[in-house]
Amino acid sequence: MEGMIRSRPSEGIHDRLFARALVLGEDRDPRGCFALVTVDVCVLDGQTTRAVRERAESRTGIPAGHIVVAATHTHSGPSTVGIFTPRETAYVEELSARLAAVIGKAARRVRLARPIVGAGVERTISHYRRLLADDGHVVMNWEPWPAERIVRTLGTADPEVGVMMLVSPGIPGKIVALLFNHAGHPNILSGENLLLSSEYPGLAARLLEQERGGTALFFNGAQGSVDIDGLRHRDWEGWDRAGRALADSVRSASFSAPGPGRVRGDSARYAIPGRTLTAAEWRWAEEVLSRTGGAVKPIADGVGDDYKALFYRRLREKGPRDIPVEQVCIAVDDCALLSFPGELYTEIGQAIKARSPFARTFIVGLANGYEGYFPTEAAVAEGGYAEDTRWGDAAAERMVVEQSLTLLGRVHAAITKVTKEE
């Protein structure tokens, strides 16, 4: 299983894992359509998502560059990349074929629908997970550090739940599809859990489908610096509570008037400089590796020094390298969905949303590949779990914000142009 350093493989299935696909376009011409796929796994690498997108293009005619394949980030799914555990290669191969097939199925079922966009608020699931201790170091919110020794929280979670409903114009109130977006870490179930699960977003999707019909698609946001409460409700009761809370936030969302359904999109490719390990970091890693021999012990949450030292060795062996980034922006009227291939810090996502030219912007994280954590420059200076285990340079924040806003601007101009022409 992916997401935690577990001692054993999975032992059963608590709830089924799904892939759900949505195809958007102004008409049936596949060359102008876009596809979004959400998958109940922790992460998918770039090689896998490229293969899915290329296979889907050959099936449907939808350009590969118009397709977004995103992981929900459940920490109770199969090991699809092998971050902490061996990769389940046979599963990934089967999954790739299924993902291309579900895009094809969605493309064959296109029908008229009207988009309605809105937003809700959910404040009980996601918490900013980086805490400043009284000795100056960063404590993660799953670490049992004495509460009286916590000085403050180092940031703020993003409570927004973005929602897009696609409703049938012929049957008032009939939902064809419901897309919802929230920044969270689906790991209520710690590494001690050995049952496969889509975690709380999967439960929320199923509840919404049962109640409202249609297909409910959850897309995770900029969730790199938020988490669930790491010290409470780490059980199936907590899983149930969080799933119902997320579904409730979608039900209570406020919506704008329906739009005309204009769809446009574009993409951007660029490279972020890779991180260079310092001499001090390598000396520390060598000392730890001399004791561990590179072995890593199972742990319920986070990682220990043994894993961190092993990561430093891998980073040093690879040497400085540019990290390829591809972002896809899909706009429906005045709402943009912006993909990112990794775990973008919530602060970065909030900055992009605040400066976006669109009325609503949904960050779709963990999409079309996985390049790890992307912290803010300030967080890199402070240190911490994700800061220690990142592949990218501290300059990533500035580059991602600049490139994202440029891409959003291009797509907004295209949407505005077609609206004015009409």
C-alpha positions in Angstrom: 0.0 0.0 0.0 1.1 3.6 -0.8 1.4 6.6 1.4 2.8 5.2 4.7 5.8 3.0 5.6 3.8 -0.1 6.4 5.1 -3.4 7.8 2.9 -5.7 5.7 0.8 -5.7 2.5 -2.9 -5.1 2.5 -5.2 -7.7 4.1 -8.5 -6.9 2.5 -10.9 -4.3 1.1 -12.9 -1.9 3.2 -14.5 0.0 0.4 -14.0 -0.2 -3.4 -11.7 2.1 -5.3 -13.0 4.0 -8.4 -11.8 6.0 -11.4 -14.4 8.5 -12.6 -14.1 10.5 -15.8 -15.7 13.7 -17.1 -15.5 15.0 -20.7 -16.2 18.7 -21.3 -16.7 20.5 -24.6 -19.0 22.9 -26.5 -19.9 20.3 -29.1 -19.1 16.7 -29.9 -15.9 17.4 -31.8 -13.3 15.6 -29.7 -10.5 17.9 -30.9 -12.1 20.7 -28.9 -13.0 18.5 -25.9 -11.2 18.1 -22.5 -11.2 15.2 -20.1 -10.7 15.0 -16.4 -10.1 11.7 -14.6 -10.0 11.2 -10.8 -8.5 8.0 -9.5 -8.7 6.6 -5.9 -4.9 6.1 -5.5 -2.2 8.0 -3.7 -0.1 9.1 -6.6 0.5 8.3 -10.3 3.9 9.1 -12.0 4.3 11.0 -15.2 5.1 7.9 -17.3 1.9 6.2 -16.3 -0.3 9.3 -16.9 1.3 10.0 -20.3 0.6 6.4 -21.4 -3.0 6.8 -20.2 -3.5 10.1 -22.0 -1.9 8.9 -25.3 -4.0 5.7 -25.2 -7.2 7.7 -24.5 -6.3 10.1 -27.4 -6.1 7.1 -29.8 -9.5 5.9 -28.5 -11.4 9.1 -28.5 -9.6 11.8 -30.6 -9.4 14.0 -27.5 -5.8 15.4 -27.6 -3.5 14.0 -24.9 -2.7 17.6 -23.9 -6.4 18.2 -23.1 -6.5 15.3 -20.6 -5.9 15.6 -16.8 -5.4 12.4 -14.8 -5.4 13.1 -11.1 -5.0 11.0 -8.0 -7.3 11.6 -5.0 -4.3 10.9 -2.7 -5.8 8.2 -0.6 -3.1 6.8 1.7 -4.9 3.5 1.8 -4.6 2.5 -1.9 -2.2 0.2 -3.8 1.4 1.2 -4.2 1.3 2.8 -7.6 4.7 4.6 -7.6 6.6 3.0 -4.7 7.5 6.0 -2.6 7.8 3.9 0.6 6.9 0.4 -0.5 7.5 -1.7 -3.6 5.5 -0.6 -6.7 2.7 -2.9 -7.7 3.6 -2.9 -11.4 1.0 -5.4 -12.5 -1.7 -3.4 -10.8 -0.5 -0.2 -12.5 -0.5 -1.8 -15.9 -4.1 -3.0 -15.5 -5.1 0.4 -14.0 -3.7 2.3 -17.0 -5.9 0.3 -19.4 -8.9 0.9 -17.2 -8.3 4.6 -17.1 -8.1 4.9 -20.9 -11.3 2.9 -21.1 -13.2 5.1 -18.7 -12.3 8.2 -20.6 -13.6 6.4 -23.8 -16.8 5.5 -21.9 -17.3 9.1 -20.9 -16.6 10.4 -24.4 -19.3 8.0 -25.8 -21.8 9.2 -23.3 -21.6 13.0 -23.8 -24.9 14.8 -23.5 -26.2 18.4 -23.2 -25.6 19.9 -19.8 -25.5 23.3 -18.2 -22.7 24.3 -15.9 -23.4 25.9 -12.5 -20.4 26.9 -10.4 -20.2 27.6 -6.7 -18.3 27.1 -3.4 -18.8 25.8 0.1 -16.7 25.9 3.2 -15.3 23.0 5.2 -13.1 23.8 8.3 -13.2 20.5 10.3 -11.2 18.1 8.0 -8.0 20.0 7.0 -5.7 21.7 9.4 -2.4 23.5 8.8 0.0 20.8 9.8 3.3 22.7 10.4 3.6 24.0 13.9 6.4 26.0 15.5 7.9 24.5 18.7 9.3 26.6 21.5 12.9 25.4 20.7 12.5 26.8 17.1 12.0 23.6 15.1 9.0 22.7 13.1 6.7 20.0 14.5 4.2 18.2 12.3 0.6 18.0 13.7 0.8 14.2 14.0 3.7 14.3 16.3 2.8 14.0 20.0 4.6 17.2 21.1 3.4 18.8 24.3 0.7 21.4 23.5 2.2 23.9 25.9 5.4 23.8 23.9 3.7 24.8 20.6 4.2 28.5 19.9 1.9 28.9 16.9 0.7 27.4 13.7 2.8 28.4 10.8 0.0 28.9 8.2 -3.7 28.6 7.5 -5.6 25.9 5.8 -7.8 26.7 2.7 -11.4 25.9 3.7 -12.9 26.5 0.3 -14.8 23.6 -1.4 -15.2 24.4 -5.1 -18.2 22.9 -6.8 -19.2 22.6 -10.4 -22.6 21.0 -11.2 -23.5 19.9 -14.7 -27.3 19.7 -14.9 -29.6 18.5 -17.6 -31.4 21.3 -19.4 -34.3 19.0 -20.3 -34.9 17.8 -16.7 -34.7 20.6 -14.2 -32.5 19.6 -11.2 -31.2 16.4 -12.8 -27.4 16.3 -12.2 -25.3 14.7 -14.9 -22.0 15.2 -13.0 -20.8 17.0 -9.9 -17.2 18.0 -9.6 -15.9 19.0 -6.1 -12.5 20.3 -5.1 -10.9 20.6 -1.6 -7.4 20.7 -0.3 -6.9 17.8 2.1 -4.7 14.8 3.1 -6.8 11.6 2.9 -4.9 9.7 5.6 -7.3 9.5 8.5 -6.3 5.8 8.5 -2.7 5.6 9.7 -0.1 3.2 8.5 -1.5 0.6 10.9 -4.5 0.2 8.6 -4.1 -2.7 6.1 -7.5 -2.4 4.4 -7.8 -0.8 1.0 -10.0 2.3 1.0 -10.8 5.4 -1.0 -10.7 7.3 2.3 -13.1 10.1 3.2 -13.2 11.7 -0.3 -14.4 8.4 -1.7 -17.2 8.2 0.9 -18.2 11.8 0.1 -18.5 11.0 -3.6 -20.6 7.9 -3.0 -22.9 9.8 -0.7 -23.4 12.6 -3.2 -24.1 10.1 -6.0 -26.6 8.2 -4.0 -28.4 11.4 -3.0 -28.2 13.4 -6.2 -27.5 11.0 -9.0 -25.0 11.4 -11.7 -21.2 11.0 -11.3 -19.5 12.8 -8.4 -15.8 13.5 -9.0 -13.5 14.6 -6.2 -10.3 16.5 -7.1 -7.7 17.3 -4.5 -6.3 20.8 -4.2 -3.1 22.4 -3.1 -2.8 20.2 0.0 1.0 19.9 0.6 0.9 21.8 3.9 -2.4 20.7 5.4 -3.5 17.4 7.0 -6.2 15.8 9.1 -5.9 16.1 12.9 -3.0 13.7 13.4 -3.8 12.9 17.0 -7.5 12.2 17.0 -10.2 10.3 15.2 -7.8 8.0 13.3 -10.3 5.2 12.9 -13.3 4.2 10.7 -15.6 6.4 12.8 -13.4 9.4 12.0 -13.4 8.3 8.3 -17.2 8.3 8.3 -17.4 11.7 10.0 -15.0 13.4 7.6 -16.6 11.9 4.5 -20.0 13.1 5.6 -18.7 16.5 6.5 -17.1 16.9 3.0 -20.4 15.9 1.4 -22.3 18.3 3.6 -20.1 21.2 2.5 -20.9 20.4 -1.2 -24.7 20.3 -0.4 -24.5 23.7 1.4 -22.5 25.4 -1.4 -23.7 28.7 -2.8 -24.0 28.9 -6.6 -23.9 31.6 -9.3 -26.3 31.7 -12.1 -25.8 29.0 -14.9 -23.3 30.0 -17.6 -23.5 29.5 -21.3 -21.1 26.6 -21.2 -18.1 28.0 -23.0 -15.1 25.7 -22.7 -11.5 26.6 -23.5 -8.1 25.3 -22.4 -4.3 25.5 -22.7 -1.2 24.0 -21.2 2.3 25.1 -20.1 5.5 23.2 -19.8 8.6 24.4 -17.9 11.3 23.2 -15.6 12.0 23.9 -12.0 15.6 23.6 -10.8 16.3 20.6 -8.8 17.5 20.8 -5.2 21.2 20.5 -4.4 22.1 18.7 -1.2 24.4 20.7 1.1 27.6 19.3 2.6 26.2 19.4 6.1 23.1 17.5 5.0 25.2 14.8 3.4 27.4 14.5 6.5 24.3 14.0 8.6 22.9 11.4 6.2 26.2 9.5 6.1 26.2 9.2 9.9 22.6 7.9 10.0 23.2 5.5 7.1 26.3 4.1 8.9 23.9 3.0 11.7 20.9 1.9 9.6 22.6 0.4 6.6 19.9 1.9 4.5 17.1 -0.1 6.2 13.8 1.8 7.0 11.5 0.8 9.8 7.7 0.9 9.5 6.1 3.9 11.0 2.4 4.8 11.4 2.8 8.5 10.3 5.5 10.5 8.5 9.1 9.3 8.2 12.0 8.7 10.5 15.7 9.8 10.2 16.3 6.4 8.5 14.1 7.2 5.5 15.3 10.8 5.4 18.9 9.7 5.2 18.1 7.2 2.4 16.3 10.0 0.5 19.3 12.2 0.8 21.5 9.4 -0.7 19.1 9.1 -3.6 19.1 12.9 -4.1 22.9 13.0 -4.1 23.2 10.0 -6.5 20.8 11.7 -9.0 22.7 15.0 -8.7 21.2 18.4 -9.7 18.4 17.9 -12.2 15.6 20.0 -13.6 12.1 18.9 -12.6 9.7 18.9 -15.6 6.3 20.5 -14.9 3.3 20.4 -17.1 0.1 22.3 -16.1 -3.2 22.1 -17.9 -5.9 24.7 -17.5 -9.5 24.0 -18.4 -12.0 26.8 -18.2 -15.8 26.5 -18.2 -17.1 30.0 -18.4 -15.7 32.0 -15.5 -14.3 28.9 -13.7 -10.8 27.5 -14.2 -9.4 24.1 -13.3 -5.6 24.3 -13.0 -3.6 21.1 -12.7 -0.3 20.6 -11.0 1.9 17.4 -10.9 2.6 17.2 -7.2 1.8 18.4 -3.7 1.7 22.1 -3.9 1.7 24.0 -0.6 -1.7 25.5 0.3 -0.2 29.0 0.5 0.9 28.7 -3.1 -2.5 27.5 -4.2 -4.2 30.3 -2.3 -1.9 32.9 -3.9 -2.8 31.6 -7.4 -6.5 31.6 -6.6 -6.4 35.2 -5.2 -4.6 36.6 -8.3 -6.4 34.5 -10.9 -8.5 36.4 -13.5 -11.3 33.9 -13.1 -14.2 34.3 -10.6 -13.4 30.7 -9.4 -10.2 28.8 -9.7 -9.9 25.2 -8.6 -6.3 23.8 -8.1 -6.2 20.2 -9.2 -3.2 18.7 -7.5 -1.4 15.4 -8.0 -2.3 15.5 -11.7 -0.5 14.2 -14.8 2.4 13.0 -12.8 4.0 13.3 -9.4 7.1 15.3 -8.5 6.7 15.4 -4.8 6.3 18.4 -2.4 6.6 22.0 -3.5 6.9 24.2 -0.3 7.0 27.9 -0.1 10.4 29.6 0.0 9.7 30.7 3.6 8.9 27.1 4.6 12.1 25.8 3.1 14.0 28.3 5.3 12.1 27.0 8.4 12.6 23.4 7.7 10.3 20.4 8.3 9.1 17.1 7.0 8.2 18.0 3.4 11.0 20.6 3.2 13.5 17.8 4.0 12.0 15.4 1.5 11.5 17.7 -1.5 13.2 17.3 -4.9 12.8 20.9 -6.1 14.7 24.1 -5.3 13.3 26.8 -3.1 12.7 28.9 -6.3 9.8 26.6 -7.1 7.2 28.9 -5.4 7.9 31.9 -7.5 8.1 29.9 -10.8 4.9 28.0 -10.2 2.9 31.2 -9.3 4.3 33.1 -12.3 3.7 30.2 -14.8 0.2 29.5 -13.4 -0.9 33.1 -13.6 0.4 33.4 -17.2 -1.5 30.2 -18.2 -4.7 31.3 -16.5 -4.4 34.7 -18.2 -4.1 33.1 -21.7 -7.1 30.9 -21.1 -9.1 33.7 -19.6 -8.4 35.9 -22.7 -9.6 33.0 -24.9 -12.8 32.7 -23.0 -13.4 36.5 -22.9 -12.8 36.7 -26.7 -15.4 34.1 -27.6 -17.9 35.6 -25.2 -17.4 39.1 -26.8 -17.7 37.7 -30.3 -21.1 36.2 -29.4 
